[in-house]
Amino acid sequence: LESNRVSEHPELVRIVVAVDPATTKSETADEVGIIIAGLGVNGHGYIFEDLSGGMTPHETCVAAINAFTLWGADRIVAEANNGGDWIELALRQVKQNISYKKLHASRGKQARAEPVAALYEQKRIHHVGVLPQAEDELCTWEPNTGMPSPNRLDAIVWAVTELMLRDVGMEMLHVKA
C-alpha cells in the first residue's frame, strides 16, 4: 500500500460513494463500510475517504448523501445482500432523486476481492493520504477464519468494481499508465 500512496489525485472522470451496509446498529453489529473513490483520467483508481463506522440506517444514508454532495459524486453504490435492500428506500427518504445502484454479491468476499487485489498489485489503485482502519482491514483480513466482516475492505471492493471492472470501466483496464 505504501508504494501506491499519493498525496493528491489527478482529474477524476468518475466518483462513487460505496456502501457496505450493516443491518442494524448495536454493540455487536458490524460497522457500515463507506468509502469514497474516483477513477482518474489515467485509468487508475483513487481511494480518498473512509467514513465507515457504527451507524443506524438513517445515519448511513445521511453520511453517504453528504459525501455524494461534498465530493460531487456520480453515484452511490451499495451491496444489497443480507438485508441491504433497505438502503435504497432509506436513501430516497433523505434525497428522493439520488443516483443509486444496487449491487448483488454472487460470489464470496475473497472471490470478489481478487480482481481488485490484482489492480493493487499492478499499482493501479492508490490511496490519497493515509486511511489507517481501511488499510488495516486490507492487510490483516483472512477469509474463513471467523474474523469480523471487513466492511471497509468490502466497500473498497464495491467502489473499485464499479469504477474499473464494470461497463465503461472495463475499457479502462487496457489504458497504459
Sine and cosine of phi, psi and omega as CSV:
sin_phi,cos_phi,sin_psi,cos_psi,sin_omega,cos_omega
0.00,0.00,-0.60,0.80,-0.03,-1.00
-0.86,0.52,-0.66,0.75,-0.05,-1.00
-0.94,0.33,-0.28,0.96,0.01,-1.00
-0.99,-0.16,-0.04,1.00,-0.06,-1.00
-0.96,0.27,0.66,-0.75,0.06,-1.00
-0.75,-0.66,0.32,-0.95,0.02,-1.00
-1.00,-0.07,-0.34,0.94,0.07,-1.00
-0.51,-0.86,0.26,-0.97,0.00,-1.00
-0.92,-0.40,0.37,-0.93,0.07,-1.00
-0.96,0.26,-0.07,-1.00,0.11,-0.99
-0.84,0.55,0.66,-0.75,-0.04,-1.00
-0.97,-0.26,0.68,-0.74,0.03,-1.00
-1.00,-0.05,-0.35,0.94,0.08,-1.00
-0.49,-0.87,0.50,-0.86,0.10,-0.99
-0.70,-0.72,0.70,-0.71,0.08,-1.00
-0.78,-0.62,0.46,-0.89,0.19,-0.98
-0.95,-0.30,0.89,-0.45,-0.04,-1.00
-0.97,-0.26,0.72,-0.69,-0.06,-1.00
-0.83,-0.55,0.80,-0.60,0.19,-0.98
-0.95,-0.32,1.00,-0.10,-0.17,-0.99
-0.97,0.26,0.44,-0.90,0.20,-0.98
-0.98,-0.19,0.43,-0.90,-0.04,-1.00
-0.99,0.10,-0.27,0.96,-0.04,-1.00
-0.37,-0.93,0.18,-0.98,0.11,-0.99
-0.87,-0.49,0.87,-0.49,0.06,-1.00
-0.38,-0.92,0.07,-1.00,0.01,-1.00
-0.86,0.51,-0.55,0.84,-0.08,-1.00
-0.97,-0.22,-0.03,1.00,-0.05,-1.00
-0.96,0.29,0.44,-0.90,0.13,-0.99
-0.90,0.44,0.43,-0.90,0.14,-0.99
-0.98,0.21,0.34,-0.94,0.13,-0.99
-1.00,0.06,0.74,-0.68,0.11,-0.99
-1.00,-0.06,0.84,-0.55,0.10,-1.00
-0.74,-0.67,0.89,-0.45,-0.03,-1.00
-0.81,-0.59,0.67,-0.75,0.08,-1.00
-0.95,-0.32,0.78,-0.63,-0.07,-1.00
-0.59,-0.81,0.37,-0.93,0.01,-1.00
-0.66,-0.75,0.31,-0.95,0.07,-1.00
-0.95,-0.31,0.87,-0.49,-0.03,-1.00
-0.98,0.21,0.30,-0.95,0.05,-1.00
-0.88,0.48,-0.32,0.95,0.02,-1.00
-1.00,0.07,0.04,1.00,0.00,-1.00
0.99,0.12,0.06,1.00,0.02,-1.00
-1.00,-0.06,0.44,-0.90,0.06,-1.00
-0.99,-0.10,0.56,-0.83,-0.02,-1.00
-0.76,-0.65,0.85,-0.52,0.06,-1.00
-0.99,-0.16,0.88,-0.48,-0.12,-0.99
-0.79,-0.62,-0.04,1.00,0.12,-0.99
-0.39,-0.92,0.62,-0.78,0.06,-1.00
-0.85,-0.53,0.93,-0.36,0.00,-1.00
-0.95,-0.31,0.30,0.95,-0.09,-1.00
-0.90,0.44,0.42,-0.91,0.06,-1.00
0.24,-0.97,-0.05,-1.00,0.05,-1.00
-0.98,0.20,0.90,-0.43,-0.07,-1.00
-0.61,-0.79,0.50,-0.87,0.16,-0.99
-0.96,0.27,0.24,-0.97,0.09,-1.00
-0.82,0.57,-0.67,0.74,0.01,-1.00
-0.91,0.42,-0.70,0.72,0.03,-1.00
-0.87,0.48,-0.63,0.78,0.04,-1.00
-0.86,0.51,-0.75,0.67,-0.03,-1.00
-0.91,0.40,-0.67,0.74,0.03,-1.00
-0.89,0.45,-0.69,0.72,0.01,-1.00
-0.89,0.45,-0.69,0.73,-0.01,-1.00
-0.91,0.41,-0.69,0.73,-0.01,-1.00
-0.93,0.36,-0.63,0.78,0.07,-1.00
-0.88,0.48,-0.67,0.74,0.03,-1.00
-0.91,0.41,-0.67,0.74,0.05,-1.00
-0.82,0.58,-0.73,0.68,-0.02,-1.00
-0.94,0.34,-0.74,0.67,-0.03,-1.00
-0.85,0.52,-0.71,0.71,-0.08,-1.00
-1.00,0.00,-0.06,1.00,-0.04,-1.00
0.90,0.45,0.66,0.75,-0.07,-1.00
-0.93,0.38,0.39,-0.92,0.03,-1.00
-1.00,0.04,-0.48,0.87,-0.12,-0.99
-0.27,-0.96,0.48,-0.88,0.23,-0.97
-0.98,-0.20,0.75,-0.66,0.08,-1.00
-0.87,-0.49,0.61,-0.79,-0.02,-1.00
-0.52,-0.86,0.58,-0.82,0.09,-1.00
-0.95,0.31,0.73,-0.69,-0.03,-1.00
-0.96,-0.28,0.00,1.00,0.05,-1.00
-0.93,0.37,0.36,-0.93,0.10,-0.99
0.80,0.60,0.78,0.63,0.10,-1.00
1.00,0.02,0.02,1.00,-0.05,-1.00
-0.96,0.27,-0.05,1.00,0.05,-1.00
-0.88,0.48,-0.38,0.93,-0.02,-1.00
-0.89,0.46,-0.41,0.91,-0.18,-0.98
-0.92,0.40,-0.62,0.79,0.01,-1.00
-0.89,0.45,-0.71,0.70,0.02,-1.00
-0.87,0.50,-0.72,0.69,-0.03,-1.00
-0.92,0.39,-0.65,0.76,0.05,-1.00
-0.86,0.50,-0.71,0.71,-0.06,-1.00
-0.95,0.33,-0.36,0.93,0.12,-0.99
-0.95,0.30,-0.49,0.87,0.02,-1.00
-1.00,0.08,-0.69,0.72,0.02,-1.00
-0.57,-0.82,0.97,-0.25,-0.19,-0.98
-0.84,0.54,-0.67,0.74,-0.12,-0.99
-0.98,-0.21,0.47,0.88,-0.01,-1.00
-0.90,0.43,0.62,-0.78,0.07,-1.00
-0.98,0.21,0.90,-0.43,-0.13,-0.99
-0.68,-0.73,0.63,-0.78,0.09,-1.00
-0.74,-0.67,0.82,-0.57,0.04,-1.00
-1.00,0.08,0.75,-0.66,0.01,-1.00
-0.91,-0.41,0.61,-0.79,0.02,-1.00
-0.88,-0.47,0.74,-0.67,0.05,-1.00
-1.00,0.07,0.91,-0.42,0.04,-1.00
-0.98,-0.19,-0.17,0.99,0.04,-1.00
-0.80,-0.60,0.25,-0.97,0.00,-1.00
-0.93,0.36,0.22,-0.97,-0.05,-1.00
-0.82,0.57,-0.71,0.70,-0.06,-1.00
-0.90,0.44,-0.70,0.71,-0.01,-1.00
-0.91,0.41,-0.62,0.78,0.03,-1.00
-0.92,0.40,-0.56,0.83,-0.08,-1.00
-0.98,0.18,-0.37,0.93,-0.10,-1.00
-0.86,0.51,-0.72,0.69,0.02,-1.00
-0.90,0.44,-0.54,0.84,0.03,-1.00
-0.94,0.34,-0.67,0.74,0.06,-1.00
-0.86,0.51,-0.61,0.79,0.03,-1.00
-0.89,0.45,-0.63,0.78,0.04,-1.00
-0.91,0.41,-0.61,0.79,0.10,-0.99
-0.88,0.48,-0.71,0.70,-0.01,-1.00
-0.88,0.47,-0.54,0.84,0.02,-1.00
-0.99,0.16,0.03,1.00,-0.02,-1.00
0.88,0.48,0.64,0.77,0.00,-1.00
-0.96,-0.29,-0.08,1.00,0.06,-1.00
-0.88,-0.47,0.73,-0.68,-0.04,-1.00
-0.78,-0.62,0.59,-0.80,0.15,-0.99
-0.99,-0.14,0.77,-0.63,0.04,-1.00
-1.00,0.01,0.95,-0.30,-0.11,-0.99
0.98,0.21,-0.35,-0.94,-0.06,-1.00
-0.94,-0.34,0.73,-0.68,0.06,-1.00
-0.84,-0.55,0.97,0.22,-0.23,-0.97
-0.83,0.56,-0.74,0.67,-0.06,-1.00
-0.94,0.34,-0.63,0.77,0.05,-1.00
-0.90,0.43,-0.68,0.73,-0.02,-1.00
-0.92,0.40,-0.59,0.81,0.08,-1.00
-0.87,0.49,-0.70,0.72,0.02,-1.00
-0.89,0.46,-0.67,0.74,-0.01,-1.00
-0.88,0.47,-0.57,0.82,-0.09,-1.00
-1.00,-0.03,-0.35,0.94,-0.13,-0.99
-0.90,-0.44,-0.29,0.96,-0.06,-1.00
-0.93,0.38,0.76,-0.65,0.06,-1.00
-0.85,-0.53,0.86,-0.51,-0.02,-1.00
-0.90,0.44,0.45,-0.89,0.09,-1.00
0.87,0.49,0.51,0.86,0.01,-1.00
-0.89,-0.46,-0.02,1.00,-0.03,-1.00
0.99,0.11,0.12,0.99,0.05,-1.00
-0.90,0.43,0.44,-0.90,0.05,-1.00
-0.84,0.55,0.45,-0.89,0.01,-1.00
-0.84,0.54,0.76,-0.65,-0.03,-1.00
-1.00,0.09,0.99,0.14,-0.14,-0.99
-0.92,0.38,-0.62,0.78,0.05,-1.00
-0.92,0.40,-0.70,0.71,0.05,-1.00
-0.84,0.54,-0.74,0.67,0.01,-1.00
-0.86,0.51,-0.69,0.73,0.00,-1.00
-0.90,0.43,-0.62,0.79,0.07,-1.00
-0.89,0.46,-0.70,0.72,0.01,-1.00
-0.87,0.49,-0.70,0.71,0.02,-1.00
-0.89,0.45,-0.67,0.75,-0.01,-1.00
-0.89,0.45,-0.77,0.64,-0.04,-1.00
-0.91,0.40,-0.62,0.78,0.04,-1.00
-0.87,0.49,-0.72,0.70,0.01,-1.00
-0.91,0.42,-0.65,0.76,-0.07,-1.00
-0.98,0.21,-0.59,0.80,-0.21,-0.98
-0.83,-0.56,-0.25,0.97,-0.12,-0.99
-0.86,-0.51,0.19,0.98,0.01,-1.00
-0.75,-0.66,0.40,-0.92,0.17,-0.98
0.67,0.74,-0.84,-0.54,-0.03,-1.00
-0.88,0.47,-0.55,0.83,-0.01,-1.00
-0.85,0.52,-0.44,0.90,0.02,-1.00
-0.87,0.49,-0.59,0.80,0.03,-1.00
-0.89,0.45,-0.51,0.86,-0.06,-1.00
-0.94,0.35,-0.33,0.94,0.02,-1.00
-0.90,0.43,-0.34,0.94,-0.06,-1.00
-0.99,-0.16,0.05,1.00,0.01,-1.00
-0.97,0.23,0.74,-0.67,0.05,-1.00
-0.99,0.10,0.67,-0.74,0.01,-1.00
-0.98,0.18,0.00,0.00,0.00,0.00
